[in-house]
Amino acid sequence: MAVVTKLTVQNIRSHDNLTIKLSPTVTVITGSNGSGKTSLLESLYISLQGSSFKGSDSEILRHDKPWWSINVEFDDDNSRTIKFDPSRTTGRKQFVIDDKVNYRLIPKHQHPVVLFEPDDLRLLHGSPTRRRQFIDRFISQLNPQYKTSLHKYERALRQRNSLLKNKYISNDDLFVWNIALSEYGSYIIEQRIIFIEKLNSQLNDYYNKIANSNDIVSMHYSHTIIGDIKQKLLSEYHAHIEKDKIIGFTSIGPHRHDVIFKYNYTEALAVASRGEVRSIVLALKFLEVDIIQQITDIKPIILLDDVFSELDDNRQNQLLITDNQTIISSVKLPDVGKKEVTIIKL
């Protein structure tokens, strides 16, 4: 399962029923704003990763339609269908692969994807949430346990936050959630540190190839905890209980952490130009592709969602120096050089 050859969507956002054929190299989906270009990339992402990068299953459903469906075919004659029916009490979303029905996309059926969207170009200037999402999405593709721990941490966090809004809650009632957050949170922190260090070890080289410079670029996790992370997290949750009761939410933990970028040993936000920031983000995306391929031995599919209009010619060309299947959405047809290209106009 290396290359997607055909995509069919039904009742997905603005699309009623549409089938497109994809190139094994570069496919450009072009059309005006609102024509549904991003929805097709979103559908591919759902079929390969199991969930959307833009919204919930219900939000994807075309207005006044009872269900949606996505079908993808691959160059090895395999195919899969994803169906969503909100009228079902259970199993609203179904993945049909090899005539077997699952209610989630299990890891062995997930295919690595590197997504590049306009907001990624504001990764450094955006909120800590955006940077956490970037690293969490990256690690989750490579480590199914991490994705599970993240979901369990978020569920425990919602429970603890809900209790904190009750002014009569006792410390004993919160203790069980402190333990759960410490267990899942320590694993999240450990994995973030490991993968950020892996990215950091190569980021500078990738950046200087793109920018043709000799600058020093690095990334770091905002919280480095020495020793027993689980025990220290548990102590911190307990120490902040009274504050958390007052403000009504959990004030510490990996859901509050950040990824820090430095440019020539100073925080990049303070000194890097717009072009330098974009080169850092491009370097991260190239690194993401290469690390995923190194670890999984599978070429990730690259989805470029309307980013060409925000990049100069040099950076556009850099994005196309790849042997991976690449699907691009763009209002205008980008210059793809001598690449074999399939053009789809909506």
C-alpha positions in Angstrom: 0.0 0.0 0.0 2.3 2.7 -1.3 0.3 4.9 -3.7 -3.3 6.0 -3.8 -4.7 5.7 -7.4 -8.3 6.8 -6.9 -10.4 8.7 -4.4 -14.2 8.8 -4.3 -16.2 10.9 -1.9 -19.9 11.1 -1.2 -21.6 13.8 0.9 -18.3 15.2 2.1 -18.7 18.9 2.8 -19.4 20.7 -0.5 -19.1 17.4 -2.6 -22.1 15.4 -3.5 -20.4 12.6 -5.4 -17.0 12.9 -6.9 -14.3 10.6 -8.1 -10.7 11.6 -9.0 -7.7 9.7 -10.2 -4.3 10.5 -8.6 -0.8 10.5 -10.1 1.9 8.3 -8.5 4.0 11.5 -8.5 2.3 14.9 -8.3 -1.4 15.6 -8.5 -2.6 19.3 -8.4 -6.2 19.9 -7.4 -7.0 23.5 -8.5 -10.2 25.6 -8.3 -11.6 28.7 -6.7 -11.9 29.2 -3.0 -14.8 27.2 -1.6 -14.7 24.6 -4.4 -13.8 21.8 -2.0 -10.0 21.3 -2.7 -9.1 21.0 1.0 -12.0 18.5 1.5 -10.4 16.1 -0.9 -7.1 16.2 1.0 -9.0 15.9 4.3 -10.7 12.8 2.9 -7.4 11.3 2.0 -6.1 12.0 5.4 -9.1 10.4 7.1 -8.7 7.3 4.9 -4.9 7.0 5.7 -4.8 8.2 9.4 -8.3 7.5 10.7 -9.4 11.0 11.6 -9.7 14.5 10.1 -7.2 17.3 10.5 -10.0 19.9 10.3 -13.1 18.9 12.1 -15.3 16.2 13.6 -17.0 13.4 11.7 -20.3 15.3 12.0 -18.8 18.6 10.7 -17.6 16.8 7.5 -21.2 15.7 6.6 -22.7 17.6 3.7 -25.7 19.7 4.8 -29.0 17.8 5.0 -27.4 14.5 3.9 -27.9 11.3 6.1 -24.3 9.9 5.8 -20.9 10.3 4.1 -18.5 7.9 2.5 -14.9 7.8 1.4 -13.4 5.2 -0.8 -9.7 4.9 -1.8 -8.0 2.5 -4.2 -4.2 1.7 -4.1 -1.8 0.6 -6.8 -1.6 -2.9 -5.2 -5.3 -3.5 -6.0 -6.3 -3.0 -2.3 -9.0 -0.6 -1.4 -10.9 0.7 1.7 -14.1 2.4 2.4 -14.9 4.7 5.4 -18.5 5.3 6.2 -20.2 7.7 8.7 -23.8 7.5 9.6 -24.9 9.7 12.5 -28.2 7.9 12.9 -26.4 4.8 14.2 -26.3 4.5 18.0 -22.9 2.8 17.9 -20.2 2.4 15.3 -21.1 5.7 13.6 -17.8 5.6 11.6 -16.8 2.3 10.0 -13.6 1.3 8.2 -14.2 -1.5 5.7 -10.9 -3.1 4.7 -10.6 -6.6 3.3 -14.3 -7.1 3.9 -13.8 -6.6 7.6 -15.4 -3.8 9.6 -13.6 -1.8 12.3 -14.7 1.2 14.2 -11.3 2.8 14.1 -8.3 2.6 11.8 -6.0 0.2 13.6 -2.2 0.9 13.3 -1.4 -1.8 10.8 -3.8 -0.2 8.3 -2.6 3.4 8.9 -0.3 4.9 6.2 2.1 7.7 7.1 1.1 11.1 5.8 2.9 14.5 6.0 0.5 17.3 5.9 1.5 20.9 5.1 -1.2 23.6 5.5 -1.1 27.4 5.5 -1.2 27.6 9.3 2.0 25.5 9.5 3.8 28.5 8.1 2.7 30.3 11.3 3.9 27.5 13.5 6.5 29.6 15.3 4.2 32.6 15.6 1.2 30.6 16.6 0.1 29.5 20.0 1.8 26.7 22.1 -1.2 24.6 21.3 -0.3 24.6 17.6 3.3 23.6 18.3 2.1 20.8 20.6 -0.3 19.6 17.9 2.6 19.5 15.4 4.8 17.3 17.6 1.9 15.1 18.8 0.7 14.4 15.3 4.3 13.6 14.2 4.9 11.2 17.1 1.5 9.5 16.9 2.2 8.3 13.3 5.3 6.5 14.6 4.2 5.3 18.0 0.6 4.0 18.4 1.1 3.8 22.2 1.8 7.6 22.3 -1.5 8.3 20.5 -3.3 6.1 23.0 -1.6 7.8 26.0 -2.5 11.2 24.6 -6.2 10.3 24.3 -6.2 8.8 27.8 -4.4 11.9 29.2 -7.0 14.2 27.5 -9.9 12.2 28.9 -8.5 12.3 32.4 -7.8 16.0 32.1 -11.4 16.6 31.1 -12.6 14.6 34.2 -10.2 16.5 36.6 -11.2 19.9 35.1 -14.9 19.0 35.5 -14.4 18.2 39.1 -12.4 21.4 39.7 -15.5 23.4 38.8 -17.3 21.9 41.9 -16.5 24.1 44.9 -17.1 21.2 47.3 -14.7 18.8 45.7 -12.1 17.2 48.0 -8.5 16.5 47.4 -9.1 12.8 47.7 -11.6 13.0 44.8 -8.9 14.6 42.7 -6.2 12.1 43.7 -7.2 9.3 41.3 -7.1 11.8 38.4 -3.7 13.1 39.5 -2.4 9.6 39.3 -3.8 9.0 35.8 -2.5 12.3 34.5 1.0 11.6 36.0 1.1 8.1 34.4 0.0 9.2 30.9 1.7 12.6 31.2 5.1 11.3 32.0 5.1 9.0 28.9 4.0 12.0 26.8 6.8 14.1 28.1 9.4 11.4 27.7 8.4 10.8 24.0 8.2 14.5 23.2 11.8 15.0 24.5 13.1 12.0 22.6 11.5 13.0 19.2 12.4 16.7 19.6 16.0 15.7 20.2 15.9 13.6 17.1 14.5 16.4 15.0 16.9 18.9 16.6 19.9 16.7 15.7 19.2 17.2 12.0 17.2 20.4 11.8 20.2 22.8 11.3 21.5 20.8 8.3 18.1 20.8 6.6 17.6 24.5 7.3 21.0 25.5 5.8 20.4 23.5 2.7 17.1 25.3 2.1 18.3 28.8 3.1 21.8 28.4 1.8 23.2 29.9 5.0 25.5 29.1 7.9 23.0 30.0 10.7 22.3 28.0 13.8 18.8 26.7 14.1 17.5 24.5 17.0 14.4 23.4 18.7 13.9 22.5 22.4 11.2 21.2 24.7 10.0 23.8 27.2 10.2 21.5 30.2 13.1 19.2 30.9 12.5 17.1 34.0 15.4 15.3 35.5 14.7 12.0 37.4 11.3 10.3 37.9 9.0 12.3 35.7 5.9 10.4 36.9 6.6 11.1 40.6 7.4 14.8 39.9 4.3 15.3 37.9 2.2 13.7 40.7 3.8 16.1 43.2 3.1 19.1 41.0 -0.6 18.2 40.4 -1.0 17.9 44.2 0.9 21.1 44.9 -1.3 23.1 42.5 -4.6 21.7 43.8 -5.7 24.9 45.6 -4.8 27.1 42.7 -6.5 24.8 40.3 -9.7 24.9 42.4 -9.7 28.7 42.3 -9.2 29.0 38.5 -11.3 25.9 37.7 -8.9 24.0 35.5 -5.6 22.1 35.6 -2.8 24.6 35.4 0.3 22.4 34.9 1.2 19.3 32.8 2.2 18.5 29.2 -1.0 20.1 27.9 0.6 23.4 29.0 4.1 22.8 27.6 5.6 24.3 24.4 8.3 23.8 21.8 10.9 26.5 21.6 12.8 27.4 18.4 16.1 29.3 18.5 17.9 31.1 15.7 21.6 31.8 16.3 21.0 31.0 20.0 18.2 33.6 20.4 14.5 32.8 20.4 13.5 32.7 16.7 10.4 34.7 17.2 12.5 37.7 18.3 15.1 37.7 15.6 14.1 35.5 12.5 12.7 37.2 9.5 9.5 36.0 7.8 11.6 34.1 5.1 13.8 32.6 7.8 10.8 31.4 9.7 9.3 29.8 6.6 12.6 28.0 5.9 12.6 26.6 9.4 9.1 25.2 8.9 10.0 23.8 5.5 13.1 22.1 7.1 10.8 20.6 9.7 8.5 19.2 7.0 11.4 17.6 5.1 12.7 16.2 8.3 9.3 14.8 9.1 9.1 13.0 5.7 12.6 11.5 6.1 12.3 10.4 9.7 9.0 8.7 9.1 10.5 6.9 6.1 13.6 5.9 8.1 11.6 4.5 11.0 8.7 2.9 9.1 10.5 2.0 5.9 7.3 3.4 4.1 7.3 6.5 2.0 4.7 8.9 3.5 2.2 10.5 1.2 2.6 14.3 1.1 -0.5 16.6 1.2 0.2 20.2 0.5 -3.0 22.2 1.2 -2.9 25.6 -0.5 0.6 26.6 0.7 2.1 27.5 -2.7 0.5 30.9 -2.7 2.4 31.8 0.5 5.8 30.6 -0.7 8.3 32.2 -3.1 9.5 30.3 -6.2 12.6 28.9 -4.5 10.6 27.4 -1.6 7.9 26.1 -3.9 10.6 24.2 -5.9 12.1 22.8 -2.7 8.8 21.2 -1.8 8.7 19.3 -5.1 12.2 17.8 -4.7 10.8 14.4 -3.5 10.0 10.9 -4.8 6.9 10.7 -2.6 3.4 10.8 -3.9 2.4 14.4 -3.5 -1.1 15.9 -3.7 -1.4 19.6 -3.9 -4.4 21.9 -3.6 -3.9 25.4 -5.1 -6.1 28.2 -6.4 -3.5 28.8 -9.1 -1.6 26.1 -11.0 2.0 26.1 -9.4 5.1 25.7 -11.5 6.0 22.0 -11.1 8.8 22.0 -13.6 9.4 18.6 -15.4 7.5 16.6 -12.8 4.9 14.2 -14.2 1.6 15.9 -13.0 -2.1 15.1 -13.0 -4.2 18.3 -12.9 -7.7 18.1 -11.5 -9.9 21.2 -12.0 -12.9 21.6 -9.7 
